[in-house]
Amino acid sequence: AITAGGCEESLEVAEQSPVLSPCCCRRSDEQQASLSLRVMHVVDPRSNMPSWSSTKCHLWAHVWATSCILADMVAGLPRDALSDCRVLELGAGTGLCGLTAALCGDASTQVISTDIVEEACELVRSSASANGVADRVRAQRLDWHQSLPEDLVGSCDVVIGSDVSFVGAHSRPVASVI
C-alpha cells in the first residue's frame, strides 16, 4: 500500500527546520514494479507556514490518509487504464493522487492538478519536477464556486479528488464542477 508514514518525523532529523520536506511514498506488488515518488508538503502548517503563504486554511498542506488510499487505488489500475487520458485532480493539496496518476500512466497521460490555493499548486509543480513528470502534470488554481475554465469543460476523461467534500459547504460546488 502507498503510505505517507514517517513524513512528519523528517522535521526532527533535519539540522535546520525546513519549510518543505519530501515525503516518500511506495507501492509494490506482484503485478507492478515498485512505485516510489516524492511529494513536497509543509512539515508543520500551524507553526511553520512560509512567509509566502497567503491562506489561513492549511488543509492543503498535509498528506492525508485518504489521499494515500486514493493514490493506492490509482496505482492499482492496469497500466493502460490511464493511457491517452486527461486526468483532472480536484482539491489537489500536495498532489499525491495526480502525481500517482502521472507516474502510473504512460507518456500520453496528462494530469491537471487543481486547488484553490496557489501555494498548493506551487508544491505540486515542485513535486512533479522532482518526479520527472513536470511535462505531464499541470497545476492550476481552480475555485469551485466560479465557472470552469474553458480548457477544462468536457475535456477530461477521469476526475479524481480525495476529501473534496470534507467541508460540507463544498459538496454542491464540487458536484457542479464534475
JODA-V570727 format. One record per helix or strand of 3 or more residues. SS is the DSSP state (2 for helix, 1 for strand). FROM is the first residue (numbers start at 1). TO is the last residue. If there is no record, write none. Layout:
ss:SS from:FROM to:TO
ss:SS from:FROM to:TO
This chain:
ss:2 from:10 to:13
ss:1 from:20 to:27
ss:1 from:35 to:42
ss:2 from:59 to:61
ss:2 from:65 to:75
ss:2 from:79 to:82
ss:1 from:86 to:90
ss:2 from:96 to:104
ss:1 from:110 to:115
ss:2 from:118 to:130
ss:1 from:137 to:141
ss:2 from:150 to:152
ss:1 from:158 to:161
ss:2 from:170 to:177
